[in-house]
Amino acid sequence: MTRQRTPVVADWFSGEGDGFRLLGTRCAACGSVFFPREDTYCRNPGCAGGELVEAPLSKRGRVWSYTDGRYRPPAPYVSDPEREWEPYTLVAVELEAERLVVLGQAVPGVTPGQLAVGMEVEAVPGVLNEDADTTWTTWHWKPVDER
């Protein structure tokens, strides 16, 4: 049986592999970019408002900050009480072109000891959880291999 792949939040990202992108919105009047996306009004207090259009965000950015999650998060986050808890790494990434910081988990296996402020990372497809019918997809930040 094949599981249905379903985004944990609709319209926040799209694509697979090299085509994977986070999706924000951009105000047509002032150029402000929003993530999570804003579909109702421009949040820039200096803007009278304008049409909001979907805007694929930069695939790469630089680590702005990071930490580890050593606790089992409360509901509504999915956490199987039957499995041993595994810490995860949270990364705040600055997207220079958009002038904003986006938070997300690092790819599984990346620890805070492997990260540094200013390190280049890229958004890649990830899995948040799986159940019998569904693979819940999200994004992860992956260090860029600078060989």
Contacts in CASP RR format, 6 or more apart in sequence:
PFRMAT RR
TARGET T0000
AUTHOR 0000-0000-0000
METHOD contacts of the structure
MODEL  1
MTRQRTPVVADWFSGEGDGFRLLGTRCAACGSVFFPREDTYCRNPGCAGG
ELVEAPLSKRGRVWSYTDGRYRPPAPYVSDPEREWEPYTLVAVELEAERL
VVLGQAVPGVTPGQLAVGMEVEAVPGVLNEDADTTWTTWHWKPVDER
3 130 0 8 1.000
3 131 0 8 1.000
3 132 0 8 1.000
3 133 0 8 1.000
3 134 0 8 1.000
3 135 0 8 1.000
4 133 0 8 1.000
4 134 0 8 1.000
4 135 0 8 1.000
5 134 0 8 1.000
5 135 0 8 1.000
5 137 0 8 1.000
6 134 0 8 1.000
6 135 0 8 1.000
6 136 0 8 1.000
6 137 0 8 1.000
7 13 0 8 1.000
7 136 0 8 1.000
7 137 0 8 1.000
7 138 0 8 1.000
8 128 0 8 1.000
8 136 0 8 1.000
8 137 0 8 1.000
8 138 0 8 1.000
9 36 0 8 1.000
9 138 0 8 1.000
11 23 0 8 1.000
11 37 0 8 1.000
11 54 0 8 1.000
12 22 0 8 1.000
12 23 0 8 1.000
12 24 0 8 1.000
12 35 0 8 1.000
12 36 0 8 1.000
12 37 0 8 1.000
12 139 0 8 1.000
13 20 0 8 1.000
13 21 0 8 1.000
13 22 0 8 1.000
13 23 0 8 1.000
13 123 0 8 1.000
13 125 0 8 1.000
13 137 0 8 1.000
13 138 0 8 1.000
13 139 0 8 1.000
14 20 0 8 1.000
14 21 0 8 1.000
14 23 0 8 1.000
14 56 0 8 1.000
15 21 0 8 1.000
15 125 0 8 1.000
16 125 0 8 1.000
17 124 0 8 1.000
17 125 0 8 1.000
20 59 0 8 1.000
20 123 0 8 1.000
20 124 0 8 1.000
20 125 0 8 1.000
20 139 0 8 1.000
21 56 0 8 1.000
21 57 0 8 1.000
21 59 0 8 1.000
21 123 0 8 1.000
22 35 0 8 1.000
22 56 0 8 1.000
22 57 0 8 1.000
22 102 0 8 1.000
22 123 0 8 1.000
22 139 0 8 1.000
23 35 0 8 1.000
23 37 0 8 1.000
23 54 0 8 1.000
23 55 0 8 1.000
23 56 0 8 1.000
23 57 0 8 1.000
24 33 0 8 1.000
24 34 0 8 1.000
24 35 0 8 1.000
24 36 0 8 1.000
24 37 0 8 1.000
24 38 0 8 1.000
24 54 0 8 1.000
24 55 0 8 1.000
24 56 0 8 1.000
24 57 0 8 1.000
25 33 0 8 1.000
25 34 0 8 1.000
25 37 0 8 1.000
25 38 0 8 1.000
25 39 0 8 1.000
25 52 0 8 1.000
25 53 0 8 1.000
25 54 0 8 1.000
25 55 0 8 1.000
26 32 0 8 1.000
26 33 0 8 1.000
26 34 0 8 1.000
26 52 0 8 1.000
26 53 0 8 1.000
26 55 0 8 1.000
27 33 0 8 1.000
27 34 0 8 1.000
27 42 0 8 1.000
27 44 0 8 1.000
27 47 0 8 1.000
27 49 0 8 1.000
27 50 0 8 1.000
27 51 0 8 1.000
27 52 0 8 1.000
28 50 0 8 1.000
28 51 0 8 1.000
28 52 0 8 1.000
28 53 0 8 1.000
29 42 0 8 1.000
29 47 0 8 1.000
29 48 0 8 1.000
29 49 0 8 1.000
29 50 0 8 1.000
29 51 0 8 1.000
30 42 0 8 1.000
30 44 0 8 1.000
30 46 0 8 1.000
30 47 0 8 1.000
30 49 0 8 1.000
30 50 0 8 1.000
32 42 0 8 1.000
32 43 0 8 1.000
32 44 0 8 1.000
32 47 0 8 1.000
33 55 0 8 1.000
33 57 0 8 1.000
33 98 0 8 1.000
33 99 0 8 1.000
33 100 0 8 1.000
34 43 0 8 1.000
34 52 0 8 1.000
34 100 0 8 1.000
35 57 0 8 1.000
35 98 0 8 1.000
35 100 0 8 1.000
35 102 0 8 1.000
37 54 0 8 1.000
38 52 0 8 1.000
39 52 0 8 1.000
40 52 0 8 1.000
41 49 0 8 1.000
41 52 0 8 1.000
42 49 0 8 1.000
42 50 0 8 1.000
42 52 0 8 1.000
57 95 0 8 1.000
57 98 0 8 1.000
57 102 0 8 1.000
57 123 0 8 1.000
58 95 0 8 1.000
58 96 0 8 1.000
58 97 0 8 1.000
58 98 0 8 1.000
59 122 0 8 1.000
59 123 0 8 1.000
60 120 0 8 1.000
60 121 0 8 1.000
60 122 0 8 1.000
60 123 0 8 1.000
60 144 0 8 1.000
61 93 0 8 1.000
61 94 0 8 1.000
61 95 0 8 1.000
61 96 0 8 1.000
61 120 0 8 1.000
61 121 0 8 1.000
61 122 0 8 1.000
62 93 0 8 1.000
62 94 0 8 1.000
62 96 0 8 1.000
62 117 0 8 1.000
62 118 0 8 1.000
62 119 0 8 1.000
62 120 0 8 1.000
62 121 0 8 1.000
63 91 0 8 1.000
63 92 0 8 1.000
63 93 0 8 1.000
63 94 0 8 1.000
63 115 0 8 1.000
63 116 0 8 1.000
63 117 0 8 1.000
63 118 0 8 1.000
63 119 0 8 1.000
63 120 0 8 1.000
63 121 0 8 1.000
63 141 0 8 1.000
64 92 0 8 1.000
64 93 0 8 1.000
64 94 0 8 1.000
64 101 0 8 1.000
64 117 0 8 1.000
64 118 0 8 1.000
65 91 0 8 1.000
65 92 0 8 1.000
65 117 0 8 1.000
66 89 0 8 1.000
66 90 0 8 1.000
66 91 0 8 1.000
66 92 0 8 1.000
66 106 0 8 1.000
66 112 0 8 1.000
66 115 0 8 1.000
66 117 0 8 1.000
67 89 0 8 1.000
67 90 0 8 1.000
67 112 0 8 1.000
68 87 0 8 1.000
68 88 0 8 1.000
68 89 0 8 1.000
68 90 0 8 1.000
68 111 0 8 1.000
68 112 0 8 1.000
69 87 0 8 1.000
69 88 0 8 1.000
69 89 0 8 1.000
69 90 0 8 1.000
70 87 0 8 1.000
71 85 0 8 1.000
72 79 0 8 1.000
72 81 0 8 1.000
72 85 0 8 1.000
73 79 0 8 1.000
78 128 0 8 1.000
78 129 0 8 1.000
78 136 0 8 1.000
79 85 0 8 1.000
88 105 0 8 1.000
88 106 0 8 1.000
88 108 0 8 1.000
89 105 0 8 1.000
89 106 0 8 1.000
89 109 0 8 1.000
89 110 0 8 1.000
89 111 0 8 1.000
89 112 0 8 1.000
89 115 0 8 1.000
90 103 0 8 1.000
90 104 0 8 1.000
90 105 0 8 1.000
90 106 0 8 1.000
91 103 0 8 1.000
91 104 0 8 1.000
91 105 0 8 1.000
91 106 0 8 1.000
91 115 0 8 1.000
91 121 0 8 1.000
91 141 0 8 1.000
92 101 0 8 1.000
92 102 0 8 1.000
92 103 0 8 1.000
92 104 0 8 1.000
93 101 0 8 1.000
93 102 0 8 1.000
93 103 0 8 1.000
93 104 0 8 1.000
93 121 0 8 1.000
93 123 0 8 1.000
93 141 0 8 1.000
94 100 0 8 1.000
94 101 0 8 1.000
95 101 0 8 1.000
95 102 0 8 1.000
102 123 0 8 1.000
104 139 0 8 1.000
104 140 0 8 1.000
104 141 0 8 1.000
105 138 0 8 1.000
105 140 0 8 1.000
105 141 0 8 1.000
106 115 0 8 1.000
106 121 0 8 1.000
106 140 0 8 1.000
106 141 0 8 1.000
106 142 0 8 1.000
106 143 0 8 1.000
107 124 0 8 1.000
107 126 0 8 1.000
107 140 0 8 1.000
107 141 0 8 1.000
107 142 0 8 1.000
108 140 0 8 1.000
110 142 0 8 1.000
110 143 0 8 1.000
114 143 0 8 1.000
115 143 0 8 1.000
119 143 0 8 1.000
119 144 0 8 1.000
120 143 0 8 1.000
120 144 0 8 1.000
120 146 0 8 1.000
121 141 0 8 1.000
121 142 0 8 1.000
121 143 0 8 1.000
121 144 0 8 1.000
122 141 0 8 1.000
122 142 0 8 1.000
122 144 0 8 1.000
123 139 0 8 1.000
123 140 0 8 1.000
123 141 0 8 1.000
123 142 0 8 1.000
124 139 0 8 1.000
124 140 0 8 1.000
124 141 0 8 1.000
124 142 0 8 1.000
125 137 0 8 1.000
125 139 0 8 1.000
125 140 0 8 1.000
126 137 0 8 1.000
126 138 0 8 1.000
126 139 0 8 1.000
126 140 0 8 1.000
127 135 0 8 1.000
127 136 0 8 1.000
127 137 0 8 1.000
127 138 0 8 1.000
128 136 0 8 1.000
128 137 0 8 1.000
128 138 0 8 1.000
129 136 0 8 1.000
130 136 0 8 1.000
END
